[in-house]
C-alpha cells in the first residue's frame, strides 16, 4: 500500500505540473489518464486489461459511438471510462457513458475524467441504470490523503463488483449524512433546535415562539461544543494526583456522567474460553447482509468461528480462525485450481491446505463467488447423505 500511495502522490504532482499543457483530449489521455490506469494495475499496453475505443452492438447505442476505454478482469469488461480534455467541465457530460453502462450487464462501474478530476458512477438506485450522481469524486488538484486510499478499491488485483457496490453505497450515505449534518450545524434550523431541546429535556412547551427564542443559544452551544471537542482532541492527557478531599456535588455529578465504553467482544457465559471477537461479529454481519433471505446462524467454539446453514453443524459455509497470528478462513467447498486463481487474482494468499489468510473481515467481499458456492453446497441435501455401508 505504501508503494501504491507513493506512486499516486507522484502522479498528483505530475498532473499539477503538466495538466495545463494538455489542451486536447488525446494529449490528456496519453499524459494523465493512461498513467493512472497503469498505477491501478490496468496496463495500457495490455489489451486484455485495457481496450481503447471499445464498441459493441448494444441496444440504444449508435454504431458510431465508442467508449474511450473498457477495463477488463478475467476476460470480461468491468468498467467503462469516458475521457475529456483537461480543461473540460465534467458536469452533465456523461450521456454516452450512461448509454453504454445501461446496455452492458457485466459492467457495474463507469467513470468520466479530464485527467485531474475523476467521477465514478454505479447503479445504486436502479439496477443496470447508471446513477446521475457519482458515488466518488476525486480531484487531484484538491486531493486529500483519504482520497488516495479510496482509489485502492479500483486496483486490478483488488477489483470486485460486489465489494465496490458496498463501497459505493457506504460512500454515498456518508456524503449525504455529512451534508445534512453540516447544514444543520451551520444553519441551526428550527427542527434542529427542537431536537436539541427535546434531548435536553427542557421543561417548556416547544412551540415555534419558544424555539425561535432559544435558537441563538443553541447555535452558540453548537459552536462551543465543536470548539471543546477540537481542543479535547488536540490536548494531551494530564496526570493529576488525587488529594484526600471531601467529594463535592460537582465531583459526584462528574462521576455519574462518566461514560463506560462497552467491550467490543462477547464472552460465552457457559465457557469463558470462547470469546467472540469484533472481527468475527463483523464477518457475520457482512455475510448476513449479502444473503438477507437465507437462514444463517453463527457458532463460536474454542478453535474456530463458523457460519452455519439452518443452524446445522455439518453444513458450515466457512470456518474462521482468529487464534493464529494471521487470521484464516476455510470454506466447505474444495479449493480447486479455478477457485485458487480467483482468490489469488483478488490479492489473497491461499495456503496449500486450502485455508486463506483473511487480514480484515471486509476482505470476504473478494470471495463472494466461493461463498455462494459454499451456500449452494450446504443447500444440496445430496451432499450430506450417508453412504450405504
N, C-alpha and C positions, 0 to 999 in steps of 0.2 A: 504493500500500500504506500509506503514512503517513496518508493521509486515512481509509482504512478502519480502521486501528488507533486513530486519534483518535476516530472515531465509536464504536468498541467501548468504549473507556475511558469515554466519556461515558455510554454505556448502562449500564455496570457501576455507575457512581455513581448513576445513576437507579434501578437495581434495589435497591441498598442503601438508598436514600432512601425509596422508596415501596412496597417489597415488603411490608412489614408491614401496609399498608393494603389489600392485595389479598386479601380474605377469601373471595371466590367465584371459581369457575373463569372466569366471563365477565369479571370485572374483571382477572384475571390475563392473559387473552388480550389484552384491549384495552391494558393498561398495560405489559405486559412481553414478551409473545410476538410480537405483530404488529410492534412497533418493531424487534425484532431481524431479523425476516424482511425488513423494509424495508431495513435496513443491508446485508443479504446480496443485495439486488437483486431480491427477490421482493416486489413492491409489493402490499400487501393491498388496494389499490384497483383492481388489475388482475386480473380473473377468469381471464385467460389465463395468469397466473403463480401465483395463489393461489386455490384453490377451497375455501370453507368447507363444513362438513357434507357431505363427499364420501360418496356412496353409489353402489354398483354391485351388479349381480347376480352375486355371486361364490359359488361352492360353499363351504359351511361358514360363511358369514356370514349372520346373521339379517337379515331385511328391515328391522328397526327399528334396526339398528346403523349408525352413520355414523362415519367417521374425522373428526376435527376439522378437519384441513387436508390438502389434497393440493397439492404444489408441482409446477408444470408447466414443462417446457422443450420448445420446438418442438411444442407441442400435445399432448404426452404426459406423464402423471403420472410423476414420477421419485422422489418422496419423500413419505412419509406422516408426519404429526405428530399425536400424541395429547397433548392439554393437560390439566393437572390444576391445582387451586388451589395457590397459593403455599406453603401450609403442608403440602401432601400429601407423604407419603413415597413415592418412586418405586419402591422395591424391590418386586419381584413384582407389578407394577401395569400390565403391558402385554399382557394376553391378547388384547384387542380389536385392538390394533395388530398383534400377531403374526398373527391370523387374516386381516386384510386383506393384510398383507405376503405371507403364504404363498399367497394366492389371486390375486395380481396379478403376472403375469410381467414386466411392464415396470418395476416398482418394485424397486430394489435397496437403498434406504436407508430406514430408519424411525427416528423419534425420539420420545421421550417427555420432557416437560418440565413443570416447575411455575414456569417463568419465571426462577428463579435457578439451577437445575441442568438441564443438557441431557444426555441419554444417547442416543447414536447407535448403531444396530444395522445389521447387514447379514447376509449368508448365507455366511460363510466355511466353515462345517463341512459343511452340506448345501445344495446349490443350491436356491434359491427357498424355503428354510425359514429363518425369522429365527433367528439365534443367540440363546441365552438370555442371554449376557453382552454388554454394549455394547463396541464397539471403541474408543469415545472417550467420556469423561465430562468435562464442563466445569461447574464450579460458580462462578458469578460472584461469590460471596461469598468464595471462596478461590482465585481465579484467579491464574495465573502468566503472565508475558509470553509464553512459548512457546505457551500455550493460544490466545492471540489469533491467532497466526499460523496455527494449525491450522484455525481457523474460516474462513479464506480459501478452503479447499478446497470449501466449500459455497456459495460465491457463484454467483449465477445465470450470470454470464458466464464462469465457470470450472468449471461443473458438468459432469462427465463420469463416467459409470458405471464404465468400466474403470479410470480413474485413481483414483477413490475406493475401489474394491476393493483396489487396490495399496496405497493409503494406509492402509486399514483393516487389511490383513494385516500391513504393516510395523509399524503402531502396536501391534497385538495382540502380535506377537512381542517387541517392545521391552519392553512392560509385563510380559510373562511372564518375560523374561530378568532384568529389574530385580528382580522379586520373588524369584527364585531366588538372585540374587547377594547381595541384601540379607540374605536368610535365612542364606546360607552364611557371610557375614561376621559377622553378629551372633551366630549360634549356634556357628559353627566346629565342625560335627559331625565324626564320625569319618571319613566319606567325604571331607570336605574336607581334613582333616588328612592322610589317606593320599595324596591328590592332591598336596598341597604337599610331603610327604616324598619322593614319587616324583620330582617335578620337581627337587627339591633334591639328588637322588642320594644320599640318606642311606644309608650302608653298614651297614644293620642289617636284620634280619628285621622286616618291618612287620606284626607280629601285633597283636591287639587290646590286649594289655597295654602294649606299647611305645607304640602310638598314643595311648592314654589318658595315658601319662606325658608325652608331648610336646604334648598338646592345649593346656595353658595357655601353652606357649611360642609355639605357632602363633597363638593368639589375641592374644598380646602383639605378635607380629611383624606381624599384620594391622593392629592399631591404630597401630603406629609407621609402617608403610608408608603408610597413609592420611594420617597426620599429615605425613609427609615430602612426600607428593605435593601436599598442600594448600599447605604452606609454599613448596615449589618453584614452584607456580603463581602464588603471590602475590608472590614475590620478583622484583626487577628484576635483569637480567643485570649482572654486575660485571666490569669490565675489569681484568685482572691483568697486570702487566708481568713477563714471564718473566725469571728470573735464570739465568745460566750455571752451573747446579749439576749434579752428577752424578745421573743418573736413579736413583731408589731403587726398591726392589722394589714399593712401593705405587704409585708413578707408573707403572711398567711394567704392573702389573695394571689400573690405570685406563685406560691406552691400549688394552689388549686388550679391555676391556669397553665401549669407546665404540661406540655403535650408529650405523651409517651408513645413513641413510634412502635407500631405493630411489627413483629418479626416477619420477614419475607419467606419463611419456611414453616412447614407444618410437621409436628412430631406426632407419630401414631400413639394414641393413648394406651394401646394394648402392647406396644413394643417400641420402646424409646430408641431402638437402633434403626427403626425405619423413619427416615426424615425425608419428606417430600420437599425438594428444593424449589427455589424460584424458577430455575430453568425448566424443571420438569412440569411445573404448573403452566408456564408459558407455552411449552411444547404441546400440551394437551389442548390449550385454548386455541392454538393455531389450527390443529388437526380438526377440532370440533367445528371451527369456523369454515374450514374447507369442505366438510361433509355435514352440513347442518341437519340433513334429513336421515342420517344414519345413526343407528343405536350403538353408541360407543361408550365405553367405560374405561377409566384409568385404574391401574393397580400398581401399588408400590410394594417392593419387598426389600430385604436387606441387600440383595445382589443387583437388582435392576428395577427399572420403572417401565411399565408396558401399557399399551392401549389395546383393549380387547374389543372384539366384535360381539355384541349382545352379552357382554359380561362373561363369555366362555373362556376359561383359562387356556384351552388349546388353540383358540382362534385369536392369536395375538398378531396385530398388524406389524408391530415392531417392539424391540426391547432396547431401552436407553440406559446406558451405564455411565453414571457420574462419579463412580468410585475411583476412577483412574485419573492420572494427571491430565490426560486428554480424553474428553468425553467421546463415547462411541455410540453408534446406533446400528442395529441389525434387523433386517426385515425378514418376514416369514418366507418370502419367495426366494429362490436361489439366486445368487449373484452371478448370472451368466455374463458372457462377453459383451452383449449389447447393453445390458444394464451397467456394467462396469465402465464402458466407454461413455455412456450418458453421464455418469457421475463425474468421471474424470474431466469431461468437457465442461462441466459445471464448476470445475475448480475444486473438487472434493477428493480427498485421499482415501482410497479403498485398500484395506489390508487383505492379505492372502486368504484369511478365513471368512471373508465377506463382510466384515464389520467396517463401518465407515466412520471416520473422525468427524464429529459434529461440534464445531467450535462454538456456535451460537444456535439457540433454538430456531431462529428465523431462517437458518440455512435449510430447514426442512422444505422450504418453498422450492429449492433446487431439485427436490426429489419427488415432486408431485406425481410424476408418471409411475415411479416404483411404488409409491404409497397407494395409488389407485390399483395397481396390480395386486398388492397385498390385500386390499379390501375385497377385490373380486375373488381372490383365492379363499379368503375366510368365508365369503358368502356361499361358496360352492360346497354343498354337503358331501359331494363325492370325494372331496379331498380329505375327509375326516372319517370315512367308513373304515371299520376294522376289516383287515383282510382275512379271508377264511383260512382257518388253520388246516 
